[in-house]
Amino acid sequence: MKVIKNLFVLLFLALTGWACSDTPTVVEFVSTTEGRFWETQPLIKPETEVGRVDVVIDPLHTQQTIEGFGACFNELGWTSLSLLEPQVREDILKELFSPGVGANFTLCRMPVAANDFALDWYSYNETDGDFDMKEFSIDNDRKTLIPFIRNAQKYLPDVKIWASPWSPPSWMKHNKHYASRSTMAMARRFAGQNASTYMTRVVDNGLPEDREGREGTDMFIRQEDYLKAYALYFSKFIEAYRAEGINIFAVMPQNEFNSAQIFPSCCWTAEGLADFVGNYLGPAMQEAGVEVMFGTMERPNELLADTILTHPTAGKYIQGVGFQWAGKEALPKIHAKYPNLRLYQTEQECGNGKNDWKGATYSWNLMKHYLNNGVSGYLYWNISLMQGGISRWGWAQNSLVVVNEDKTFAYTPEYYVMKHVSHYVQPGAKRLQPEGDYNDLLAFVNPDKSIVVIAGNEKATQETVSIQVGETVYAAPLNSHSLNTLLIHTK
């Protein structure tokens, strides 16, 4: 059977220009280690005497099509970048978004009003009972999110952006508050006897414990006038951003709908979201020409998504599902049941603000999990934060760029993890399914037929990995504790 398969591979290679005189050639080889980022390595020549092959990459064995890579536009990202000299800030945005320069980001996320990395709580309409949205306004965003996105658009005018809320306007919730969990309750839970120390970092959100929300409940007031008004809120958001020259191509109804947080959040049941999407949000977004995806899914229970996908009304509007955090455990089951469904990784786990190599290694393994289980879009979380990465509500997180008080900055190790993939893998690329004993690896074939191989080495010693691409074999020397990318073209 293996002989027959290899004959088919060779036939494909001959027909598509991978065989005969067009021998695949490594044209770029870069490596990143803990102390040395993005170093160009000597090019690798094909092996003339092939011994043991560790991994075989078959150009025929394609999987999902890649839409793109990116991150989230957050308020604290823009305020941190704004501390830098204007030209330095522009250089960073060029590095992130300009085609062919650096990260090549093409797919990004933004919040609908405040999230946990906003400057403070706000919504686009805090006028209680304004069901007609007469007081709707995005004025707050003109100070932060809009200039952030517009500056990215200077380098990539057609950057794709989708959006989701962390909380609806507070008057639309049963507890009449932006948060779902009391800060003091969280202090006791996580800090125990050290609650006072915990509270020196976390700002009290003012939510009494008797008004806390709970997972598995609908905190949104599920009455028709509220549901209609919330769908109108989404429509007004889409219209207002279009007027600013920013097109939102898709929305998700709620970030982490199972999580009661001290920052902007809102728990929903899957049934509640099915009602909202199927009868209100879906029709409104269809009229606006905006896609609806379900998410974001942060629990390992795939039935939470399946409830929506199989719902007779909501299911027809859902064009994909987004997963983050523990949702990664539900992803394989949803992908197996719906192999052609669009899937996103919507928020890479955010670390602890240390931005160290350990976090970068963890991020690489996360990326492998999500991409090997069918996602077409992969998004980092914070683009930029101040040193320490503290949010408005006291959570320390990692970022792609760290800005210091002295107006200097640095790209973090996790930035280079993203760049090792996103710089080379083009929108429209297809993931390849390698075979062999070596699995610390991702591979893709681009629309221009170039092949991208990203290989990690977590060992403390240099390892040489023998990689067969088509009928050509390369012995790739991988530095210890490294991430490496090979770009392979035909001659």
C-alpha positions as CSV (number, residue, x, y, z in Angstrom):
1,M,0.0,0.0,0.0
2,K,2.9,2.4,0.9
3,V,4.5,1.7,-2.6
4,I,1.2,2.6,-4.3
5,K,0.9,5.8,-2.3
6,N,4.4,6.8,-3.1
7,L,3.8,6.3,-6.8
8,F,0.8,8.7,-6.5
9,V,2.9,11.2,-4.7
10,L,5.6,11.1,-7.4
11,L,3.0,11.5,-10.1
12,F,1.6,14.5,-8.4
13,L,5.1,16.0,-8.0
14,A,5.8,15.5,-11.6
15,L,2.5,17.2,-12.7
16,T,2.9,20.1,-10.4
17,G,6.6,20.9,-10.8
18,W,8.0,19.3,-7.7
19,A,10.0,16.6,-9.5
20,C,12.5,16.1,-12.3
21,S,14.6,19.3,-12.7
22,D,12.5,21.3,-10.3
23,T,14.0,19.8,-7.1
24,P,12.7,21.5,-4.0
25,T,15.3,23.9,-2.5
26,V,15.5,25.5,1.0
27,V,15.6,29.2,0.3
28,E,15.3,30.4,3.9
29,F,16.1,28.9,7.3
30,V,15.7,30.9,10.5
31,S,16.0,29.9,14.1
32,T,15.0,31.4,17.5
33,T,16.3,30.4,20.8
34,E,15.9,31.8,24.3
35,G,18.7,34.3,23.9
36,R,18.9,34.8,20.2
37,F,15.8,35.7,18.1
38,W,15.2,35.2,14.4
39,E,18.7,34.3,13.3
40,T,19.4,33.3,9.7
41,Q,20.9,29.8,9.5
42,P,23.0,28.4,6.7
43,L,20.9,26.9,3.9
44,I,20.5,23.2,3.8
45,K,21.3,21.1,0.8
46,P,19.5,18.0,-0.2
47,E,20.9,14.7,1.1
48,T,22.5,12.5,-1.6
49,E,22.5,9.4,0.6
50,V,19.3,9.0,2.5
51,G,19.3,7.0,5.6
52,R,16.7,7.2,8.3
53,V,13.9,9.8,7.6
54,D,12.2,11.3,10.7
55,V,9.3,13.0,9.0
56,V,7.7,12.8,5.5
57,I,5.8,15.8,4.2
58,D,3.5,14.9,1.4
59,P,2.2,17.8,-0.7
60,L,-0.9,15.7,-1.6
61,H,-2.0,15.3,2.1
62,T,-3.7,18.7,2.6
63,Q,-5.9,19.7,5.5
64,Q,-7.7,23.0,6.3
65,T,-7.2,26.2,4.5
66,I,-5.6,29.0,6.5
67,E,-7.4,32.3,6.7
68,G,-4.7,34.1,8.7
69,F,-3.0,35.0,11.9
70,G,-3.2,38.1,14.1
71,A,-4.1,39.5,17.5
72,C,-6.6,41.7,19.3
73,F,-6.9,45.5,19.2
74,N,-7.2,46.5,22.9
75,E,-7.2,49.9,24.5
76,L,-4.2,49.2,26.6
77,G,-2.3,48.1,23.5
78,W,-2.8,51.6,21.9
79,T,-2.0,53.6,25.1
80,S,1.2,51.6,25.6
81,L,2.3,52.1,22.0
82,S,1.4,55.8,22.3
83,L,4.1,56.3,24.8
84,L,6.7,55.6,22.2
85,E,8.0,58.1,19.7
86,P,5.6,58.3,16.7
87,Q,8.1,56.9,14.2
88,V,9.0,54.0,16.6
89,R,5.3,53.2,17.0
90,E,4.9,53.3,13.2
91,D,7.8,50.9,12.8
92,I,6.2,48.4,15.1
93,L,2.9,48.6,13.3
94,K,4.7,48.1,10.0
95,E,6.5,45.1,11.4
96,L,3.2,43.6,12.5
97,F,1.0,44.4,9.5
98,S,2.9,45.3,6.4
99,P,3.0,42.4,3.9
100,G,6.3,40.7,3.6
101,V,8.0,42.7,6.4
102,G,7.4,40.9,9.7
103,A,4.5,39.1,11.2
104,N,2.2,39.5,8.2
105,F,-0.9,39.7,10.4
106,T,-4.1,39.7,8.3
107,L,-6.8,38.5,10.7
108,C,-7.6,40.4,14.0
109,R,-10.2,40.8,16.7
110,M,-11.6,43.8,18.6
111,P,-14.0,44.2,21.5
112,V,-17.5,45.6,21.2
113,A,-16.9,48.3,23.9
114,A,-15.0,47.5,27.1
115,N,-13.1,44.3,27.8
116,D,-10.6,43.4,30.5
117,F,-7.8,45.3,28.7
118,A,-9.8,48.5,28.4
119,L,-8.8,51.7,30.3
120,D,-12.0,51.3,32.3
121,W,-15.6,50.1,32.0
122,Y,-17.8,51.6,29.3
123,S,-20.4,50.6,26.8
124,Y,-21.8,52.3,23.7
125,N,-25.1,53.1,25.5
126,E,-25.5,53.3,29.3
127,T,-28.9,55.1,29.1
128,D,-31.3,52.7,30.9
129,G,-34.3,51.8,28.8
130,D,-33.0,53.3,25.6
131,F,-34.4,50.4,23.5
132,D,-34.2,52.5,20.3
133,M,-30.5,53.2,20.8
134,K,-30.9,56.9,20.4
135,E,-27.9,57.6,22.7
136,F,-25.7,55.0,21.1
137,S,-22.1,56.4,20.6
138,I,-18.6,55.1,19.8
139,D,-17.0,58.4,20.9
140,N,-14.9,56.5,23.5
141,D,-13.3,54.4,20.7
142,R,-12.2,57.5,18.8
143,K,-9.5,58.0,21.5
144,T,-8.0,54.5,21.4
145,L,-9.4,51.6,19.3
146,I,-10.2,53.6,16.1
147,P,-6.7,55.2,15.8
148,F,-5.1,51.8,16.7
149,I,-7.0,50.1,13.8
150,R,-6.5,53.0,11.4
151,N,-2.7,52.9,12.0
152,A,-2.7,49.2,11.2
153,Q,-4.8,49.9,8.1
154,K,-2.0,52.2,6.8
155,Y,0.1,49.1,6.3
156,L,-2.7,46.6,5.5
157,P,-5.9,48.4,4.3
158,D,-7.9,45.2,4.0
159,V,-7.0,43.7,7.4
160,K,-9.9,41.4,8.4
161,I,-11.5,42.3,11.7
162,W,-14.2,40.4,13.7
163,A,-15.7,41.6,17.0
164,S,-17.3,40.3,20.2
165,P,-18.6,41.9,23.4
166,W,-17.4,41.1,26.9
167,S,-20.5,42.7,28.4
168,P,-23.7,44.2,27.1
169,P,-24.8,47.6,28.5
170,S,-25.1,47.1,32.2
171,W,-28.8,48.0,32.2
172,M,-29.5,45.0,30.0
173,K,-28.2,42.6,32.7
174,H,-30.1,41.3,35.7
175,N,-27.4,42.5,38.1
176,K,-27.2,46.0,36.5
177,H,-23.4,45.8,36.5
178,Y,-20.7,45.3,33.9
179,A,-19.0,42.6,36.0
180,S,-20.3,39.2,36.9
181,R,-18.1,38.4,39.9
182,S,-17.5,40.4,43.0
183,T,-13.8,41.5,43.4
184,M,-13.9,40.8,47.1
185,A,-15.3,37.3,46.6
186,M,-12.4,36.7,44.1
187,A,-9.9,38.0,46.6
188,R,-11.0,35.5,49.2
189,R,-11.0,32.7,46.7
190,F,-7.5,33.3,45.3
191,A,-5.7,35.0,48.1
192,G,-7.2,33.5,51.3
193,Q,-5.6,35.2,54.2
194,N,-3.6,37.5,51.8
195,A,-6.8,39.2,50.5
196,S,-5.5,42.6,51.5
197,T,-2.3,42.1,49.4
198,Y,-4.4,40.9,46.5
199,M,-6.5,44.0,46.7
200,T,-3.5,46.4,46.5
201,R,-3.2,45.3,42.8
202,V,-6.9,44.7,41.9
203,V,-9.3,47.6,41.8
204,D,-12.6,46.9,43.6
205,N,-15.3,46.7,40.9
206,G,-18.0,47.6,43.4
207,L,-20.2,44.6,42.7
208,P,-21.9,43.3,45.9
209,E,-21.6,39.5,46.3
210,D,-25.4,39.1,46.4
211,R,-25.5,40.4,42.8
212,E,-22.9,38.0,41.4
213,G,-23.7,36.0,38.2
214,R,-23.2,32.3,37.8
215,E,-22.1,30.0,35.0
216,G,-25.0,28.1,33.5
217,T,-27.5,31.0,33.9
218,D,-28.6,33.8,31.7
219,M,-27.5,37.1,33.1
220,F,-28.9,39.0,30.2
221,I,-32.6,40.0,30.5
222,R,-34.2,37.7,28.0
223,Q,-37.2,39.8,27.2
224,E,-38.1,40.7,23.7
225,D,-37.5,44.5,24.0
226,Y,-34.0,43.9,25.5
227,L,-33.1,41.2,22.9
228,K,-34.2,43.4,20.0
229,A,-32.4,46.4,21.4
230,Y,-29.2,44.3,21.8
231,A,-29.3,43.2,18.2
232,L,-29.8,46.8,17.2
233,Y,-26.8,47.7,19.4
234,F,-24.7,45.3,17.3
235,S,-26.1,46.8,14.1
236,K,-25.3,50.4,15.3
237,F,-21.7,49.2,16.1
238,I,-21.3,47.8,12.6
239,E,-22.7,51.0,11.0
240,A,-20.6,53.4,13.1
241,Y,-17.4,51.6,12.4
242,R,-18.1,51.5,8.7
243,A,-18.5,55.2,8.8
244,E,-15.0,55.3,10.3
245,G,-13.7,53.3,7.3
246,I,-13.4,50.1,9.4
247,N,-15.3,47.0,8.1
248,I,-16.2,44.3,10.6
249,F,-16.7,41.1,8.7
250,A,-18.0,38.9,11.5
251,V,-19.2,39.0,15.1
252,M,-19.4,36.5,17.9
253,P,-22.3,37.0,20.4
254,Q,-20.3,36.8,23.7
255,N,-16.8,36.4,24.9
256,E,-16.5,33.4,27.3
257,F,-20.2,33.1,27.9
258,N,-19.6,30.6,30.7
259,S,-17.3,32.8,32.8
260,A,-18.4,35.1,35.6
261,Q,-15.5,37.6,35.8
262,I,-14.6,40.6,37.9
263,F,-14.1,42.6,34.6
264,P,-16.7,43.1,31.9
265,S,-18.5,39.8,31.3
266,C,-21.9,38.2,30.9
267,C,-22.9,34.6,31.4
268,W,-25.4,33.0,29.0
269,T,-26.8,29.6,28.6
270,A,-26.3,27.9,25.2
271,E,-30.1,28.0,24.9
272,G,-30.2,31.7,25.7
273,L,-27.6,32.4,23.0
274,A,-29.5,30.2,20.5
275,D,-32.6,32.3,21.1
276,F,-30.6,35.6,20.7
277,V,-28.7,34.4,17.6
278,G,-31.6,32.7,15.9
279,N,-34.3,35.3,16.4
280,Y,-32.5,38.6,16.8
281,L,-28.7,38.8,16.1
282,G,-28.6,36.5,13.1
283,P,-31.3,38.3,11.1
284,A,-29.9,41.7,12.0
285,M,-26.3,40.7,10.9
286,Q,-27.6,39.0,7.8
287,E,-29.3,42.3,6.8
288,A,-26.0,44.1,7.5
289,G,-24.0,41.7,5.5
290,V,-22.0,40.5,8.5
291,E,-21.2,36.9,9.4
292,V,-22.1,35.4,12.7
293,M,-19.8,32.9,14.4
294,F,-20.5,31.2,17.7
295,G,-18.2,31.9,20.6
296,T,-16.1,32.3,22.3
297,M,-16.0,28.8,23.7
298,E,-13.9,28.6,26.9
299,R,-15.1,25.3,28.3
300,P,-14.2,21.7,27.3
301,N,-17.8,20.7,26.8
302,E,-18.4,20.4,23.1
303,L,-22.2,20.2,23.7
304,L,-22.2,23.9,24.5
305,A,-21.4,24.6,20.8
306,D,-23.3,21.7,19.4
307,T,-26.5,23.0,21.0
308,I,-26.2,26.1,18.8
309,L,-25.0,24.3,15.6
310,T,-28.0,21.9,15.7
311,H,-30.5,24.5,16.8
312,P,-33.2,24.8,14.1
313,T,-33.2,28.6,14.1
314,A,-29.8,29.6,15.3
315,G,-27.8,27.0,13.4
316,K,-28.6,28.4,10.0
317,Y,-26.8,31.7,10.9
318,I,-23.7,30.2,12.4
319,Q,-20.7,30.2,10.0
320,G,-18.0,29.0,12.4
321,V,-17.0,28.5,16.0
322,G,-14.3,30.2,18.1
323,F,-12.4,28.4,20.9
324,Q,-10.0,29.6,23.6
325,W,-8.6,28.5,26.9
326,A,-10.2,25.2,28.0
327,G,-12.3,25.3,24.9
328,K,-9.3,23.7,23.2
329,E,-10.4,20.4,24.7
330,A,-13.8,20.7,22.9
331,L,-12.2,21.6,19.6
332,P,-11.2,18.1,18.4
333,K,-14.7,16.7,18.9
334,I,-16.4,19.6,17.1
335,H,-13.9,19.3,14.3
336,A,-14.5,15.5,14.0
337,K,-18.3,16.0,13.9
338,Y,-18.2,19.1,11.5
339,P,-15.0,18.6,9.5
340,N,-15.9,21.4,7.0
341,L,-16.9,24.0,9.7
342,R,-14.8,27.1,10.0
343,L,-12.9,27.1,13.3
344,Y,-10.9,29.8,15.0
345,Q,-8.5,30.0,17.9
346,T,-9.8,33.3,19.3
347,E,-7.5,34.2,22.2
348,Q,-4.2,32.5,22.9
349,E,-3.7,31.9,26.6
350,C,-2.1,35.0,28.0
351,G,0.7,34.0,30.3
352,N,1.6,35.8,33.5
353,G,3.3,39.0,32.4
354,K,6.8,37.6,32.5
355,N,7.2,37.1,28.7
356,D,9.8,34.4,29.2
357,W,10.9,31.5,27.1
358,K,8.8,29.1,29.1
359,G,5.7,31.0,28.0
360,A,6.9,30.9,24.4
361,T,7.4,27.2,24.5
362,Y,3.9,26.8,25.9
363,S,2.5,29.0,23.1
364,W,4.2,26.9,20.4
365,N,2.6,23.8,21.8
366,L,-0.8,25.5,21.9
367,M,-0.4,26.6,18.3
368,K,0.3,23.0,17.3
369,H,-2.8,21.7,19.1
370,Y,-5.1,24.2,17.5
371,L,-3.8,24.0,14.0
372,N,-3.6,20.2,14.1
373,N,-7.3,20.2,15.1
374,G,-8.6,22.2,12.2
375,V,-8.5,25.9,13.0
376,S,-8.1,28.3,10.0
377,G,-7.5,31.4,12.1
378,Y,-5.1,31.8,15.0
379,L,-5.1,34.9,17.2
380,Y,-2.7,36.1,19.8
381,W,-4.2,38.2,22.6
382,N,-2.5,41.5,23.5
383,I,-0.5,43.2,20.9
384,S,1.3,45.6,23.3
385,L,1.4,46.2,27.1
386,M,3.4,48.1,29.5
387,Q,6.2,46.2,31.3
388,G,4.4,43.7,33.7
389,G,1.3,43.6,31.6
390,I,-1.2,44.6,34.3
391,S,-4.8,45.1,33.2
392,R,-7.2,47.6,34.6
393,W,-8.6,44.9,36.8
394,G,-5.1,43.7,38.0
395,W,-4.3,40.6,35.8
396,A,-0.7,40.3,34.6
397,Q,-0.5,39.1,31.0
398,N,2.0,38.6,28.2
399,S,2.1,40.6,25.0
400,L,3.8,40.6,21.6
401,V,5.4,44.0,22.4
402,V,6.5,45.3,25.9
403,V,6.8,49.0,26.4
404,N,8.9,50.4,29.2
405,E,8.4,53.6,31.1
406,D,11.6,55.0,29.6
407,K,10.0,54.9,26.1
408,T,11.9,51.8,25.0
409,F,10.3,48.6,23.8
410,A,11.1,45.0,23.0
411,Y,9.5,42.2,21.0
412,T,8.8,39.3,23.3
413,P,9.7,35.6,22.7
414,E,6.0,34.9,21.9
415,Y,6.2,37.4,19.1
416,Y,8.8,35.3,17.4
417,V,6.7,32.2,17.9
418,M,3.9,33.9,16.0
419,K,6.3,35.3,13.4
420,H,7.9,31.9,12.7
421,V,4.5,30.8,11.4
422,S,2.7,33.9,10.3
423,H,5.6,35.5,8.4
424,Y,5.7,32.5,6.0
425,V,2.2,31.0,5.9
426,Q,0.1,32.9,3.5
427,P,-3.7,33.3,3.6
428,G,-5.1,30.5,1.4
429,A,-2.3,28.1,2.5
430,K,-3.3,24.6,3.3
431,R,-1.9,22.7,6.3
432,L,-0.1,19.5,5.5
433,Q,-0.3,16.3,7.5
434,P,3.3,15.0,8.1
435,E,4.0,11.4,8.8
436,G,6.8,9.9,10.9
437,D,8.2,9.8,14.4
438,Y,9.0,13.5,14.7
439,N,5.9,15.4,15.6
440,D,7.2,18.7,17.0
441,L,6.4,20.3,13.7
442,L,3.8,22.1,11.5
443,A,3.9,22.2,7.8
444,F,1.9,24.1,5.1
445,V,1.8,24.5,1.4
446,N,1.2,28.1,0.2
447,P,-0.9,29.2,-2.8
448,D,2.5,29.9,-4.6
449,K,3.4,26.2,-4.0
450,S,6.2,27.0,-1.5
451,I,6.3,24.8,1.5
452,V,6.7,26.0,5.0
453,V,8.1,23.7,7.7
454,I,8.2,25.0,11.4
455,A,10.0,22.6,13.7
456,G,10.7,22.9,17.4
457,N,13.4,21.3,19.5
458,E,12.7,21.4,23.3
459,K,15.8,19.3,24.1
460,A,18.9,20.6,25.7
461,T,21.1,19.4,22.8
462,Q,21.1,20.2,19.1
463,E,19.1,17.7,17.1
464,T,19.4,16.9,13.4
465,V,16.0,16.0,12.0
466,S,15.7,14.4,8.6
467,I,12.8,15.9,6.7
468,Q,11.5,14.4,3.4
469,V,9.6,16.9,1.2
470,G,8.2,15.0,-1.8
471,E,11.2,12.9,-2.9
472,T,13.9,15.3,-1.5
473,V,15.4,14.9,2.0
474,Y,17.0,17.6,4.2
475,A,18.9,17.0,7.4
476,A,17.9,20.1,9.4
477,P,20.2,20.9,12.4
478,L,17.9,22.3,15.1
479,N,19.5,24.3,17.9
480,S,18.7,23.3,21.5
481,H,15.5,24.9,22.9
482,S,14.7,26.4,19.6
483,L,12.0,27.1,17.0
484,N,12.9,26.9,13.4
485,T,11.3,27.7,10.0
486,L,12.4,26.4,6.6
487,L,10.9,27.9,3.5
488,I,11.2,25.5,0.5
489,H,10.8,26.5,-3.1
490,T,11.3,24.8,-6.4
491,K,14.3,26.0,-8.5
